[in-house]
Amino acid sequence: MFVLEEFSGPDPILVGRLHTDLDVGNKNIKYVLAGEGAGTIFAINELTGDIHAMKRLDREEKAEYTLTAQVINADTDEPLEPPSEFIIKVQDINDNPPQFIEGPYRASVPEMSAVATIKIALHGMDREMREEYLVVIQAKDMGGHMGGLSGTTTVTVTLTDINDNPPKFSKSLYEFGIPENLPMGKMGGKVKANDRDIGENAKSTYSIIEGDDQGMFEIITDTQTQEGILRLKKPLDYESKRAYTLKVEATNINSEPSSGGPFKDTATVKIVVDDSDEPPVFLKPVYLLEVNENAPINTVIGSVTARDPDSTGSLVRYFIDRHTDLERQFNINVDDGKITLAKPLDRETDMWHNITVTATEVSNQISRAIVAIKVMDINDNAPEFATEYEAFLCENGKPGQVIQTVSAVDKDDPIQGHYFDYRLVPEMLNNPNFTIKNNQDNSISVLAKHDTFRRQKQEMYFLPIIVTDNGSPPMSSTNTLTIRVCGCSKDGIVQSCNVEAYVLPIGLSMGALIAILACIILLLVIVVLFVTLRRHKNEPLIIKDDEDVRENIIRYDDEGGGEEDTEAFDIATLQNPDGINGYLPRKDIKPDLQFMPRAGQHSGPNGVDVDEFINVRLHEADNDPTAPPYDSIQIYGYEGRGSIAGSLSSLETASSDSDQNYDYLREWGPRFRRLGELYSVGESDRET
């Protein structure tokens, strides 16, 4: 079946009609529709089978619908035949205009182009005149016939640049004034050639094509501003040349093949050199002078020369920068620049002296030059041993054995090099013990003449040797070689060089003697400590102070009851004072009364009969029932005399006649239940 889209009539549009062979006028059948859009978009007449479209259809949204139709019994809804499938296709009408999907469009075409997809109507279109064009394009369907729809879009056409314009200087003549003291590499002026093109086509490079034969200037391009920067390559001199005329050219970097070559333009640059007050100029930037190290004071070492390059020719004065000559070893004449010696020189201390000389004119313009002064060597130092040698000679050495090889050094530095001559002092020429041998390499070997060296006889030998150089005049010094006699193994290895080992008693060494001495000292210390402790022990421990013992400080760092306690205080104070009057004793404080000292007790030889004293006090304590044991267990069953509250103790409650009821203890909870039972039992026992 087919149906037109976008139908908008007042009534539903008839799509088609279904009919079954069973429909022969029988009104007991019914048509049923199912599938896509059934009941919503499409509806069927149950009696006639007519199918209607209930809504407007759009083919661009859905082009066809698949449905099924079936005939059923109108009463029982039982199918009378199998379902049949059919398709409803939506027919297209021209209801959508053509559309440009990606519009609006932008296009570019080189200026001066002849042909393009969008054809150029004007020849010689110049970007510099107009850069952008806006074109409206319309599209129609149905071949443009009547009733067709259309759509439009815009195309922006931009003319791209080509290099069709030359650079052009804004002026044909540029004039600059440059001071003659302008540093090299600094800018002296700027020129600029304008180009109507843009981008790479507008970039130009500058060059000097005339007037700079001496190479005094250079011109570079500023990539940001496209200006030509004129810089100085060599220093200017107003006195030698005061003006320069240059011809500068600006050339496009890019060129079009059709243009016949790169575009260019030229301009004239006139440079005037301005006079400046310049500092003096030394004839040489660095001077090299030489002086002997033994040169006398005020010797002229050399001179420096500087001139004023200005036309005025001012007077130049010379000075030494004392920061480079802290020791003030040199002076200079302020008028003629002659350098003289102020202090003696020593090549061995400083071989080179580098000082700075300044030249100053009237306007205080200053220039500097370096003066390097080399101190020339003379033979003023005697050679000496290279180190402090100490040779070792074995007792079992052989005659002619090399004891030590000796070399020398010299602080001087002769041009022909060093050569040293070694010899023994005259009084040692016939030395019976040692001799020397020249090794022909500025060193000697010391040899032993015999093998009878013994440490018991002589432990150390001193051999003076004279060393002389080959300078003019020759210099010499006497150096002493110390030779020590030592005991060596069979292989010649030194084992001991001490002579004391041979004068000690047989069988004892120095280490053994030191150990014995240490033991003796230790024994003496032990004896002194023992005697000191015994004296301290024999001192009496009795306190002779007659004051009350309770005002004394008693030591309780022992168990008590011993001899020190007896002598420290009167034991009679431990007796109970209340027992006499019949009061119950108070055991938490010390009694107020004290027994008087008993007569008839005689002290022994040392003032105290300890045995008798203790026996008496023991007898009294055993026979006194009221005496508390203050030095042992304390009993706190007494609350004190005269207490208004009376006794708080419950120890005698069971024997009293109190009729107190303890039933309330059972009400205090399970923790007091057992206690209540005990007191209840006591009450019942007492009642029976």
Disulfide bonds with the S-S distance in Angstrom:
Cys394-Cys488 2.02
Cys486-Cys497 1.81
